[in-house]
Amino acid sequence: MLLVILTAAPYIAALELPKKDINGTEYYYYEVKRGDTLFSLSHRLGITREMLIKYNPAAADVIKTGDVLYFPVEDNDDDVFEPIEPGGKLILHKVKKGESLYGISKHYGISIDDIIAINPMCKNGLKAGMTLKIPVREEGDESNDNITDGSHAAVPENNNSECDDNRYDTIVPLRQTAELTPVNPGIVEVETTMVEPRKNPSIVVMLPFMLGDEDISRQSRLYTDFYKGLLIAADTLSNRGDSIKIIAYDTEGSTERITGLMAGDDVKNASVIIAPEDVSQLEAIARHAIEEETYVVNIFNIKDSLYLTNPVVLQANLPQARMYEKAVDALEALYDGYTPVFLTNTSGRNEKESFVNYARQRYIEKGIAPVDIAYEGALLASNLNELADSVRYVFIPSSGALAEFNKFSHVLKNYIGSKDMAVFGYPDWTAFRGDALAMLHTLGATIYSRFYEDKDSLSSRNLNDAFVRWYGREMLEAVPVYGILGFDLGNFLIRNIRNNDGTLVPDAATYSGAQSSFGFIHPDSGSDSSGFVNDEIYIIRYNGDGRTQRIL
């Protein structure tokens, strides 16, 4: 739809917003409704995004349903609003799916810069349905000769560049998706708002993207998803602090190439390096990094213990022994007064036997005698006959596999009924979908995990939508999801570096993201030569009403 604008945009006062007196100053106020975004509100209220944030600083991070935004009444006629000048000739152009700034600029015969100058929110792309103000040049201006009847110029259907302010922690596209190249690594710079010049820190990503391979493996594609998620995190924080450079190198799966890369100035001067999973490559990076006092994040190799002997290594995954300890701490705290019942399929997988043995020993040490129930093939109701009706039980199976879950869950459902019973399980269950997921909610199951993504949460949906907008496809399915892993780690690193004057301080603060939480501590090794380990764990409960929540 094309309209010529000849009148001023409405003021907030014209919307008849209520007023409130706060400490002697009169304010208009607006309660955020479901679906509202900074982008939509700036247009609805006739106020720039910058001015909205000026009077409501917390909105720079995220706005939530129920939040109240305030606008001083006395500034209503000043610089808060940007009405179109009366008599000014502008065209409103409603963006259709697939349109680009380039195509629109060619259609109207004006430059992309001219469009961005009056529509700054879309300097990084467009979104179908949004409205652009198009300046109409005076008659006789040769650059306007291409304007005809308002029909749209044809543009490629696969253009995925969009602009939207409905995002996770203020996500917006940084630019049209650019593929990684093995020769010249991609760089993202986070815009600085600081006056004083400061150290220019950087995050170096060294992963086997294997871009030279004709058939790129799934693992390499997952690494690429990780990097793409990290770029979204960088853009999310692009206007909130000092400049940070992000550099990505394709290690090509070669330790020799890594050795060569480590000699480069960009790597030597990095604040932190994100290392690959391969043990020899991780060790090569850490060996060189210790000389430069550059931190190395190991986020992919769960079992590696290099952090115990290298002071610059950050193990981002809670070690299994510590995870078991924290999981049983939660089990005992949440189900104090319950008797544990360990379920074992004598012909099943029982791959969680090490956890079961540890939990059993912990209960015995507390003077609590566990109940062990062994069954053949599938749990039967008769297997539970020995349980007393007057005792509260928490059931703990010895397997996290879906096939094994199906062999005991239905009997537990019928047994538990309205009884005060509980089920405690494993990270594997976070991957359950359909009937199995519904059964978790029916049982009111509780699990522990290093990772957790609530796919139904607004933050998760917005982040996944942002990934699709940037890259034209969804993230690859995995546990954890690598795209979100990159987003969470990027948020932690950038925020930490900025908050500590350009230097990474691993144990300065914790961060809880969309899928991962980071809280680094020194391990209990008693050695000054040790690095850091992440000590965060998720305890998740599947409620009977269909909600899933982190409870510890």
N, C-alpha and C positions, 0 to 999 in steps of 0.2 A: 504494500500500500504506500503510495506517495502522496504527501501533503505539503503544500507551501505554507510555512509558518510566518504569520504577520503579527502575532500577538505575543505578549510575554508569558513565560511559564508561570504556573501558580505558585504562590508562596505557601509556606507551612501554615500561615494563619488562615489561608483560604480553605484548608482542609479541616478546619474547626477542631484542631487538636486541643485537648484539655490543658489547663495551666495549673501550675503548682508553685507556691512560694517556698523557697529554700533559703534560709538565712538572709531574708530580706531581698532576695533576687527572684524575679518571676521567670519561670521556665515553661515552655511547652514541653510535654512529655509524650512518649509513644511506647506502648508495650509491644515487644517483638512477638509476632505470630508465627505459627508453624509455616515453614516455607520461605520466610523472609530472609534476605541476604543483604549484605552491604550494597551490592550492585542494585538490587531491586528497590531498596529503601532510598538510595540516593536519587533515583529517578522519580519515585513516588512522591518524595518530600521536596523535590526540587533543590537538593543540597548536594554539594560535592562530597565524594567519599572522604577526602582529606579533612573537610570541615566537620563531617559527622564524627570522625575519629578524634578531632581536636577537642570536642566537648564531651566525648565518651571514649577515653583512651583504651578502656578494656575491650572495646569493639575491634581493636587492631588485631587481637588474637582470634576471637570467634564470638559470634552472637548466638544466643540460645533462646528458644521459646520461653517467654516470660520475662526476659531481660527488659529493663526500662531505659530508654534513651532520652536525654534531656537536651534542650536547645534554648539558650537565653532569648527571651522575648525582645530585649532591647537591641539585639543584633539582627533581628529579623529583616531589617531593611539595609543592612550593611553588607559585609563580605561573605556572609554565610551562603547566600544564594547566588545562582548563576542564571537568571532569566535571560531569554533571548531578547535582544534589544528590539523595541518596537520598530517595525519597518525593515528589519533585517531579513534578507532573503535566504532562507534555508529550506532544504528538502529533507523530509524524514524518509529514510530508506529502511524498510523492514528486511532483515537479512534472511535469505532462504538457505535451505540445506545445501551445502557444497560451495557456497559463495566464498570468495576470498577478498581481502583488501585490494589485491592486485586487479582482480576482475572488475570490482566496483569502481576503482580509480580509473580504469580504462574506459568503462562505460560512461562515466560522467566527465571524462576529460580533465581530471584534476590529479594531483600527485597523491601518493599514499601519505606523505607527510602532512598535506593539507587536511586529509581526513582524520589523521591521528591528532593533529593540533586541536581539533574541536571535539574529538572523541578519544581522549587519552587512555580510557580504560581498555581500549582494544588495540593498543600498540603491539600486542603479541598474538593477535588473531581474532577470529569472530566466532559467534555462536548463533545457530539458527534461531530466529525469533527475536533477536535483539534489534533495537532501532538505532540507526546512525543518523547524525545530523550531517547533511551534505551542503557545503557552502556553494551558492549559485553565483557565478561571476556575472559582472555587468555585461550588457549587450555590447558586442564589438570586441570582446575579449576572445582571441582566436583559440585559446586553450579550452573554450567551452563549446566548440563547434560540434562535438560528438554527442551532445545531449539531444535525445529525440523524444520519444513518447513515454518514457518510463519503463520500457521493457528491460529485462536484465540480460547482461552479457553472459554467454555460456562459459561455465567454469568446470574443471574436472570434478567428477562425482566423488573421487576418493580424497578430496581435500579434508583433512581432519582437524585443521587448525580452528580452535574455538576460543572464545573468551567468556568466562563465567565467574561470578563472585560467590557462587554457591559451592563451597569447597570445604575440605578438611583443613582446619587451621589456616584459613585464607589461602587456599591453593589457587593459583592462576597459571596458565601456560607461559613458559618463558619464551618459547619461540616454536615455530613449526619443527616437528621432530627431525633431528639430524642423526644419521646413523654413525656409529663409532667407526673410526678408521684406524688401522694398525700403525700408520706412520705418524699422523699428527693427532695426538689425543685430544678429546673434547675438553673444553674449558668452560666452566660456569663461574662468573664473578658475581658475588653478592654485593649489591650496591651499598656504599658506606654513607652513613648520615652523621659521622663524627667530624668535628671541626679540626681537632688536633691530629696530625699525621701519626700513624701507629704502625707497628710491625705488620707486614702483609703475610698472614699465615696461609697455609694451604693444606688441602687434604688430597693425598695421592692414592688412587685406586689401581692396584696391580693384580689383575685377574686374567685367567686364560679365556678370553673371549673367542679366540681361535678364528678370527675374522678371515684369515687366509684359507681356511678349509673350504672345500667345495660343498661338503655336507656337514654343517655345524651340528654338533651333538646337543642333546637336550640339556646336559649339564652346562655347557657353554651358553646356551640360550637363557638358562636360569641366572647365570652370572650377569648377562646383559640386562635382564629384568631388574636385578639388584641395582645395577648402576643407574638405570632409568628411574627407579624409585628414589634413589639418592638425589638425582637432579630435580625431581619434584619437591623434595624437602628443601633443597637450596633455593628454589624459586619461592617456596612458601615463606621463607625467611628473608627474602631478597631486599626488603626495605626496612629491616629492623636492627641494623647494627653495622659493624665494621666490614670491610671488604674481605672476602675469603675466596681463594682460588681453588677450584676442584680440577684435578688433572687425572685422566685415565690412561693407563698403558695396557696394551694387550701383551701379556707375558708369553703367549704362544705355547704355554705349557713347558717352557724351557728354563732350567735353572741357570744355564749359561746366559740366556738373555736377561734374566733378572740381575745377574752379577753386573752386566753392562749397564743396565738401567740405574742401578744403585749408585753408579759413579757420576750420574748427571746432577747438575746443580739443583734442578727442581726437586729431585728426590732427596738430596742431601739437606735441603733447607725446609723440608716439609714439616708440618706440625705433627702429622700422623699419617701412617700408611695402612691401608686396608689390604691384607694379605690373602693369598689363595689357600685352599685346603691342603694341597700337597705338602707333606711333611718336609721334604728336602727343600722345596721352594720357600716355605715359611721360615725354615731355619736360616736359609741364605739371606733373606730379607732382615730377619732379626739380628743376625750376626753383624751385618753392615750398619743397621740402624742404631745399635748400641754405641757405636763410635761417634755418631752424630747426635746422640741423645734425642732421637726421634721415636715417638711411640709407634707401636705396631699393633693393630687390632686383628685378632684371630676370631672371626665370627663364623667360620664355616667348619673348622675341625673341632668337633666336640670333645674328642678323647685326648687331644694333645696337651701335654703338661709343661711345655716350654716356659710358661709364665713362672714356674717355680724356681727357675734358675736364671732368667733373663729379666732385668728390671724394667725394660721398655716394652715388654709384651703384655697386652691386655687380652685375657681369655674371656670372650663375651658370652660363653656358655657355662652355666653352672655345672660343675663336675658332678658325676653321678652320685658319689658318696655324699656330697653335701646336699644334693637334691633329695636323696632318700631321707636324710636327716631332717630337712625342713618339711618334707611331705608328712613324715610321721609326727613331727611336732604339731602340724596342723590337724592331722587325724586325731591325735589325743586331745587337743584343745577343743575342737569342734564337737567331738563325740565323747566327751568326758562322762563316765558312768555307763558307757556302752561296752558290751563284751564283743571282741573281734571274732568273726567267723571267717576262716580261710577256706576258700573253695578250690579244690584241685580236681581236674579231669585226669584220671590216671592214664587215659589214652590220648590226651590232648597235648597242646604245645607247651603250656606252663613256662613261657619264656620270661615271666616276671618272678620267677622263683627267688631270685636274689633279693628283690624288694620284700617279698613275703617273709623270707627268713630274717631279714633285718627287722621288719616290723614285729614279727613274733618275738624275737629276742628282746626288743624294747619293752613289750608288754610284760614279758616274764620278769624282767628286771624290776618292773613296777609292782610286781606281785599279782598281776592279772593273768589268769589262765585262759589262753585262747581256745576256741573250739575249731577243730580241723574236720572238715567234711570232704571225703573223697568220693567221687562218683565215676562211673564208667560211661563214656560217650556223651551223655546228657544228664543234667540234674533232674531228679525226680522229686515230687512232693514228699514221698516217703523218706527221702534223704534228710529231710528237715524235721522229722518226727521227734528227734532227741532234743530239740530246742524248747525251752520253757516259755510259756506264754507271758510270764511275769517279768521276763528279762528283755532289756533292750539290746539289740544286736546291730553291729555294723559289718556288712558283708564285704569281703575283700577277695576277689578272684585272683588266680595265679596266672592269668593271661589277659592281654589287652586286645587280642585279635577279634575282629568282628565275628568270625565263625564261632569262636568260643563264647563270645558274649551272647549270641543267639541260643546257645545250648543251656544257659542258666537264667537268662533275664526273664523269660515268661513265667517260670516257676516262682522266681522271687517276686514278680509283680503280684501273683495270686496270693503268695504267702504274706507279703507285707500288708497289702490292703490298707486298712486304716490304722495299722499298728505303728508305733513309734520306732521305726527301723531306718537304717541308712545303708547306702551302697557307696563304696569308695573305690575309685579306679584310676585310670592311667591316661597319659598324654595321647595315646593312640585313639582314644574316644573322641578327640576333637575333630577327627576326620569323618565321623559318622554322619550320615545323611538319611533322609526319608524315615522309614519305620524305626530304624535303630536310634536315630536322634530323638524321635518322639518317645521311644522307650526310656531313654535317659531322663527325659523330663517327667515321665510317669513315675520312675523310680526315685526321682529327686536326687540323682547321683551327684557326687562330688569327685573332682579329679584334681591332680597336680600336673603341671606342665611347665616347660621352659618358655613356651610360646602359647599365645591364644589370640585368635581373631574372632570377634563377634560379627559375623557376616551381616547380621540384620541391623547393626548399629548405624546411626547416621554418619558417624565418622568413617566407618569402613566403606559404606556405600559411596560417600563423596570421594574418598581416596581412589576407589576402584573406577569411578566415573572419570576422575581426573586422568588416570592412567590411559583410559580409552581415548579421551580427548587428545592427549599428547601423542599417543603412539598408534592409534587406530585399531587396537585389539585389547583383549583382556589379559591380565597377568596369567602366566602359566600356573596350573594347579600344582601345588607342592605343599608339604608341611615341614618347615614354615613356608609361607608364600614369600618368594625372594624379593619381589617388587616392594612389598610392605617392609621386609627386613631392611632393605636399602633406605626406605623412607624413614624408618625409626632410627636407624643408626646415624643417618645424615642429620636428623634433628638433634640427636644427643650431642654429636661432635660439634656442630656449628654453634649451638647454644653454649656449650661448655667452653669452647675456644673464645667466644665473644665475651662471656662473663668473667674470663680470667685473663684479660688484657692480651689476647692474642696467643696464649699458651694453653695447651690442653692440660687440665688437672683432673686425672681420671676419677679420683675419689672425692671431688668437690661437691657433687650433687647427684641425686638420682633422677631418672627420667622414665616416665611410663608412656609408652607409645600405643599405636594401633594394634600391635601384635607382640612387641617385645618390651621389656623393661630393663633398664640398665642402672645398676648401683654397684660400682666397682670398689673392692676392698683389697687390702693386702692379705694373701693367704696365711694360714696358721703355720707357716713353715719356720718362723722365727729367724729367717735369713734376710739380711739387708739387700741381698742380690735378687730377691724375688720381685716379680712384676705385680700385676693386678688381676683379679678374677671377679666376674659378675656374680653377685650373691642374690639376685632377684629370682623369684619363682611365682607362678600363678596358681592360686587355689580357686577353682571354678565350680559353681553349683548350677545345676540344671533344675530350675524351679518347675513346679507342677503347672504353673500358668503359662508355660512356654517361654518365659524369660530366662536368659542366661546371665549370670553376674559373677564378677570377681569378688570374692569375699575376704581374701587375704592376699 
